[in-house]
Amino acid sequence: MPNPPAERGTVLTAVQARAAGLSRPMYVVALLALALAINYIDRGAMPTAALQIRHDLGLNAQDYGILFSAFWYFYFWVQIPVGALAERYGAHWVLAGGLVLWAAATMLMGAAAGFTSLLLVRLMLGLGESVGFPCVSKLLACVVPLESLGKANGIVALGYLMAPGIGTFLAGLLINSLGWRAMFVALGAASLLWLVPWSRVKLPKLATARADATTPTWRMVLSQRGLWGTSLGLFSSNYLWYFMLGWLPSYLQEEHGFSMDRMVWVSTAGYVVNGTTALLTGYLVDHYQRRGGSVSFAWKLIMALAHSGSVVFMLIMAWGSQSAAVAGMFGFQVMMGASSAGTYVMGQILAGPKASGRWVGIQNSIGNVPGLISPALTGFVVQRTGHYELAFVIAAVMSALGIVGWLGLVPKLEPLDWARSRRAAETGVAS
């Protein structure tokens, strides 16, 4: 009797998953979206409490920029080994372990006594949350059929893009009622509840199998031009994302005089628009593909429009009036949402189930270098100039850089032939 699809190393459809007694692919996608949403709620709580933390701990704008960037000191470096761990020992276990670590770090932020202790906890948070995207991308590539990856990534993007808004809203409520310390404890403790449904998920063998002789080597993955294209594209996207994530609340309050309540509502609405756009874009691309359209053309067009539009909206936020700046912020959120699913679906398509963990680990490592740069550089600029204009101009330049990666370096989106690459590597012939 032939082996079922799960044993042959192919991705199961929803019907096949049910027949094999496994969790439905979209249920797994929903839990992965929730995991990354929790990831971003926990990491996004700090900007909401930024002014209170700075006041209580005696920190200036530059100190805060360094602390916000500290998250990426570990997050950046461990992306590549985390991707390897996900493929060697199972992404499902690595993801669960990381969540426990980042939830503990979030709770410990409530006990920070000064710059040094907050720095250490931010490092711990970065280490825990580094598991998110490599593990999620590995699991999506293993669980979701190719023709549904746009929708699946749209759902996941909806989770992590709306999460900062949800986190801003929840953090604002908790800060007003309990204070910023209790807010961190409450959010960290609530994060652990995700482990309950995740412990009951049944995944196909392809998603839990360890690396074997058919797994692409590091050299094979690193030799792909598309890897460097997706990495450069993510670098550009993340510079703007982390700039806005770390400084949008302070920008609205300090540059345009928003109250805490008004800032919370405007920021939350922006993130809702962001996440909704990501979900809609993923569905539309999948629909376009099913009707015979080129998935490669669709995602590359979206990336070009999103990065070009973001240049315009960054400049509007730099020099516009209060109403223009708010409009520019919403325009940017639409652009970011439209491109978000594509930032990972490209690598998942190219790398496939066998190499998505390593591919996205490398991509996310390079793509998160802006986490080391953007918040701290913005803090330096704001501290020296007293305003945000130059910070937005820098962000506009970084957005333009992404067009080079997505359009200039990423090849046609179709699964790479890793068997051919292996044969070429063994014979010393370029694939």
Secondary structure, 3 states (H helix, E strand, C coil): CCCCHHHHCCCCCHHHHHHCCCCCHHHHHHHHHHHHHHHHHHHHHHHHCHHHHHHHHCCCHHHHHHHHHHHHHHHHHCHHHHHHHHHHHHHHHHHHHHHHHHHHHHHHHCCCCCHHHHHHHHHHHHHHHCCHHHHHHHHHHHHCCHHHHHHHHHHHHHHHHHHHHHHHHHHHHHHHHHCHHHHHHHHHHHHHHHHHHHCCCCCCHHHHCCCCCCCCCHHHHHCCHHHHHHHHHHHHHHHHHHHHHHHHHHHHHHHHCCCHHHHHHHHHHHHHHHHHHHHHHHHHHHHHHHCCCCHHHHHHHHHHHHHHHHHHHHHHHHHCCHHHHHHHHHHHHHHHHHHHHHHHHHHHHHHHHHHHHHHHHHHHHHHCHHHHHHHHHHHHHHHHHCCCHHHHHHHHHHHHHHHHHHHHHCCCCCCCCHHHHHHHHHHCCCC
